[in-house]
Each structure stands twice: as structure tokens, then as C-alpha cells.
Amino acid sequence: MRIIDNIPNSWCEPWKIKTIEHISLSTREEREAALEAAGWNTFLLPSRLVFIDLLTDSGTNAMSDEQWAAIMTGDEAYAGSKDFERLEAVVQEVYGYKHLIPTHQGRGAEHILSQTLIRKGQYVPGNMYFTTTKFHQEYAGGIFEDVIVDEAFDPNLEFPFKGNIDIDKLDALVKRVGPEQIAYVSLETNVNMCGGQPISMANARALHEYCSKRGILVMLDATRAVENCYFIKTREPGYADKSIADILHELCGYTDGCTISGKKDCLVNIGGFLALRDDKLALRARELLVAFEGLQTYGGMAGRDMGAMAVGILESLHYDYIRARVEQVAYLGKRLDSFGVPIVRPYGGHAIYLNAKQILPHVPQEKYPAQRIAGELYLEAGVRSMERGIVSAGRDHDGNEYKPALELVRLTLPRRVYTQSHLDVVSEACARVCKRADSINGLKMVHEPGSLRFFQARFEPLGVPAPGAKKAMAAASR
Ligand SMILES: *Cc1c(COP(=O)(O)O)cnc(C)c1O
């Protein structure tokens, strides 16, 4: 017998599969018809014609048997449900905030937070932005200002904490407008728009120090905080031996409250919440809650959904779980790397992002290269992804298109849903699309909604680029 020397020490999922859902690949003709009918917008495709669905990790989680058990024992009392008490106790223990304000999903919490804290004309600095977060800040009369570190804008840079806030940028804004003109600082974990990139504990601590001295509140978007904590544990000195639960508790400790979309980290299919430390703020938020969502002990959720979320939050903190979650994303990243597909570095916590500017250098950003690639990926193998570039960024107050530095296609992994072999198929499809990039042109937008346009916009494909166009355009844009 001869055993090799370097035996790998692989991770694996700390669960086995109990129920399955059948999926099948449609024909190329069916996909062509479906994509045309959907106006080349992957949000408008019917799920029955999608083979591997990497549109989002939002609400697409597979629940555990224990979560399903909580669904069955849910208390649907209109007032004072035991599942509210259960979730409240978990949120207080895990995140450390005193007040739980349950909402139908993350944007419900963002709406209430924005209406509670923002006065018209005030600034809301943040580390890049999230679509619905920015929408609610602007809807409440706020002005969003990006204060993320410059490293975030370079997709090829290996930098461990690209989500960090640049305190100097924040300070410049505070000096320019005065601290009373800052509604609060919006701090997102695992920043979605720059590739699922984490913030460091040191940055959260420094931000807390800066803001508390000036009476400025810090509100955490803790939607993917657990995944962020895995990166802190594996990348930040001093945290390797701390538990995910302890790291999360410390992180939240540097903030005054949080909004959460439970559809991500919390391992459920629907729900969200706002959590706050301050009694007076919570009182005001609850007044809005009963008007816009529901009574204070269910807000926007059924009792059973609060129960499943309470179980899901506790499951999400297990090291073996979060390791398998984030390392599965890295597996997809490594496969794509091995084919030479241009992706954002380092690998994100919930998704791998294709760099559309590098894949289609001959297609200018106004012709929506990332949106086009998302369509091509669907045609290639029934894989559904999402544009995170100029379409998602929308328009400013003067009606001009924001031109974000990053033009990306997001391949998002639902939690506990797909296996490595699904990801093999996905990475091969990406490689095949890149291989024929020369023959791929951009899109023309033919229907544009007034807000959050990426959800419902419609497009038509532009014709095949002329031979040599790729080289000429790439040279001209240099
Ligand atoms: C999904 C998400 C939201 C919005 O939550 P919904 O549940 O979709 O309303 C807010 N912030 C981040 C970072 C998200 O990923």
C-alpha cells in the first residue's frame, strides 16, 4: 500500500439531505423564448424554466427539520405570541440589542428606521450602498454618501476587508456639513455591491469611537453579519480562537441598532427585523410599525415564521455550518479561477461576482454588459444570476445614470441548497460564455421603471459586434 503524503483536510456540510426537489434543464429554444419574454431581465424569468438558480441568497434557504418543527408549533396569536418571545430572547442574546421590531423583510425594517431617524436634507453616509437601503434613505429625504475605502473599487485587488468605512472620508463629510446633519452612519456587513466583502472588527471599533464622540448613531445592516464574522475569525489577528457568537456580539456592540433581512443569514424564507438599543427610538419605531407592518409582537411575520427564524439564527452561529457555507462559495471561485474567468477578489461570503468589464471590454457600460452576461449565462445552461452594476445603481436626483466603478454579475449561493457538482456545471457554463465573448454585444433598455429599476426593467439585445470591434473598443476605452 502506498498513501500520498499531502492528504487534504476537506470541509463538508454538517447536515445530510432529507427532502429533495426535482429540477431539470429546459431546451435551448425554450430558454431563448423565455429570455425574450422576460425582456432579458433574469428577475422576470419563471423559476420553472431555471435549472440552477443563483439569482439570490434571499429567502432561498433550505430550512432544517428543527426549523420545520418550529413552523408546526407556531403560535399565531394576534398579540403576545410565544414565538415573538422566543425570537426576542434570541435576538437579545445573540445580537445584544434590547428591542426587537419584527418586519415582513429587511426593507420593512429599513423603511421604519429611515422614517424614524432621517430628517429631510440630512446625510446618510454608508459603506457603498444596498439598493433597498438607499431607496428608503432617499425616500425619507436623506442624501446617501459613499464613504467606503478606495480598495473596494478595484475588483482585482486582494484586500481582506474591502467593506471597511474610510473614517477620513466620513470625517471630511462631517466637517463639511456638521455632525447634526448626519442622520446616522449606515454600516453594512459583507458589502454586497462590492463583491460580498467584509468589514473588520478594528474598523467597526474605530467607527464607534469616532461617532460616539460626536453623538452620531451607527446603524448596522446585519443581514450577512454571521458570514462577515467568519471572515473576521479567519482573517483578522486576535479572532482565530473566538467563537462566531462572541465575534458577532462584539461587532453589534459597536453599533446602536440593526436592520436585518432574515431571508439571508437567519436561514428562513421570509421575515426581517429592526433591533434597537434606545428606549425612546424603539417607541417611535413601534408607532410606525403598527401603521405600516403590524402589531408590535408580530410586525410583518406569522408566529411560525418568527419561531423558524429563532431556530435559524442559532443554527447560523455553528462554526461547521458557517465554514461550509463560506467555503462552498470559495469552491465556486476556485473553479472559475481555474478556467480563467475574471471574478472579483477576494471571493465573497455569499456570492462570486463576474467582472463584466473584463469579460466584455468592447461593450460600454451604457450598454449594460453585466445584464447581457446574466442573460447569456441563462441561455448557456439555464443558470440564473443577477446584474450588480449600472442597472442596479439607477439614476441620481437629476436623472443621470449612476456609473458605478464595478460592473458585475452576481452568482449567489442559496444556503444549504446546492452541491459542489451543481457548482461544477455553473463554472463550466461561465467559462463557455467567456469563451465566446467576442461575439457578445450589449443591450438596449426598452422599459425603465422609476425606482429600483433593475427588478422590472426590460431590454433588447444589440446585434453581434463587428469583427475586430472588441480590440478597437478596448483600445479606445484605455
Ligand atoms: C436583502 C437585503 C436587504 C433587504 O432585505 P429584504 O428582505 O430583501 O427586504 C437589505 N440589505 C442587505 C445587505 C440585503 O442583502
The ligand as an SDF file (V2000), in Angstrom:
LIG
                    3D

 15 15  0  0  0  0  0  0  0  0999 V2000
  -31.6590   41.6520    1.0910 C   0  0  0  0  0  0  0  0  0  0  0  0
  -31.0090   42.8000    1.7330 C   0  0  0  0  0  0  0  0  0  0  0  0
  -31.7540   43.8730    2.2320 C   0  0  0  0  0  0  0  0  0  0  0  0
  -33.2420   43.9750    2.0350 C   0  0  0  0  0  0  0  0  0  0  0  0
  -33.8940   42.9460    2.6280 O   0  0  0  0  0  0  0  0  0  0  0  0
  -35.2270   42.2890    2.0010 P   0  0  0  0  0  0  0  0  0  0  0  0
  -35.5250   41.1950    2.9660 O   0  0  0  0  0  0  0  0  0  0  0  0
  -34.9170   41.8060    0.6370 O   0  0  0  0  0  0  0  0  0  0  0  0
  -36.2720   43.3440    2.0090 O   0  0  0  0  0  0  0  0  0  0  0  0
  -31.0520   44.8720    2.8840 C   0  0  0  0  0  0  0  0  0  0  0  0
  -29.7210   44.8690    2.9990 N   0  0  0  0  0  0  0  0  0  0  0  0
  -28.9710   43.8620    2.5140 C   0  0  0  0  0  0  0  0  0  0  0  0
  -27.4940   43.8900    2.6700 C   0  0  0  0  0  0  0  0  0  0  0  0
  -29.5960   42.8090    1.8460 C   0  0  0  0  0  0  0  0  0  0  0  0
  -28.8440   41.8420    1.3370 O   0  0  0  0  0  0  0  0  0  0  0  0
  1  2  1  0
  2  3  1  0
  2 14  2  0
  3  4  1  0
  3 10  2  0
  4  5  1  0
  5  6  1  0
  6  7  2  0
  6  8  1  0
  6  9  1  0
 10 11  1  0
 11 12  2  0
 12 13  1  0
 12 14  1  0
 14 15  1  0
M  END
$$$$
